[in-house]
Amino acid sequence: MASFDVRFIKTVCDDTGHEHRACQAAFTVEAPSLTEAVRRAEADFCRQKHVHDWTIFADAVEFRAPTALERAWAS
């Protein structure tokens, strides 16, 4: 099963009006597919924040699968 890094991002403005991306939560998820990894991370995020909709706390979901080099180092 593949491992995916999933992050929940919120864009916020500072006191000068400049936008910054703030990570609200990050998960490493074992799943058979990217779609399933995001679904599991969304469920974990909602459970952690005690909400039914993750978009209350975040604007976007970022994800990535480890590269072959990263997998080799982990072995």
C-alpha positions as CSV (number, residue, x, y, z in Angstrom):
1,M,0.0,0.0,0.0
2,A,1.3,3.5,-0.9
3,S,2.0,6.3,1.6
4,F,0.8,9.8,0.8
5,D,1.5,13.1,2.6
6,V,-1.7,15.2,2.8
7,R,-1.8,18.8,4.1
8,F,-4.8,21.1,4.7
9,I,-4.0,24.7,3.8
10,K,-5.7,28.0,4.8
11,T,-4.9,31.2,3.0
12,V,-4.7,34.1,5.5
13,C,-3.9,37.8,5.3
14,D,-1.4,39.5,7.5
15,D,-1.9,43.1,8.9
16,T,-0.5,44.5,5.6
17,G,-3.0,42.6,3.4
18,H,-0.4,40.1,2.1
19,E,-1.7,36.6,1.7
20,H,0.1,33.6,3.4
21,R,-0.6,29.9,3.2
22,A,-0.9,28.4,6.6
23,C,-0.9,24.6,7.2
24,Q,-3.8,23.7,9.4
25,A,-2.9,20.0,9.7
26,A,-0.7,17.4,8.0
27,F,-1.2,13.6,7.7
28,T,0.8,10.7,6.3
29,V,-1.8,8.2,5.1
30,E,-1.4,4.6,3.9
31,A,-4.0,4.0,1.2
32,P,-4.3,2.0,-2.1
33,S,-4.9,5.2,-4.1
34,L,-4.6,9.0,-3.9
35,T,-8.3,9.4,-3.9
36,E,-8.6,7.1,-0.9
37,A,-5.7,8.8,0.9
38,V,-7.4,12.2,0.6
39,R,-10.7,10.7,1.7
40,R,-9.1,9.2,4.8
41,A,-7.2,12.4,5.6
42,E,-10.4,14.5,5.3
43,A,-12.1,12.1,7.7
44,D,-9.2,12.3,10.2
45,F,-9.1,16.1,9.9
46,C,-12.8,16.4,10.6
47,R,-12.6,14.0,13.5
48,Q,-9.7,15.9,15.0
49,K,-11.4,19.3,14.7
50,H,-14.9,17.9,15.6
51,V,-16.5,19.2,12.4
52,H,-18.4,17.6,9.5
53,D,-16.8,19.8,6.8
54,W,-13.1,20.4,6.6
55,T,-13.5,23.6,4.5
56,I,-14.5,25.4,7.7
57,F,-10.8,25.4,8.7
58,A,-9.0,25.0,5.3
59,D,-9.2,26.3,1.7
60,A,-7.3,23.5,0.0
61,V,-5.8,20.1,0.3
62,E,-2.3,19.4,-0.9
63,F,-1.0,15.9,-1.4
64,R,2.0,14.1,-2.7
65,A,3.3,10.6,-2.9
66,P,6.9,10.0,-1.9
67,T,9.4,9.8,-4.8
68,A,11.3,6.6,-5.6
69,L,14.4,8.0,-3.9
70,E,12.5,8.8,-0.7
71,R,11.1,5.2,-0.7
72,A,14.5,3.8,-1.2
73,W,15.9,5.8,1.8
74,A,13.0,4.6,4.0
75,S,13.8,0.9,3.3
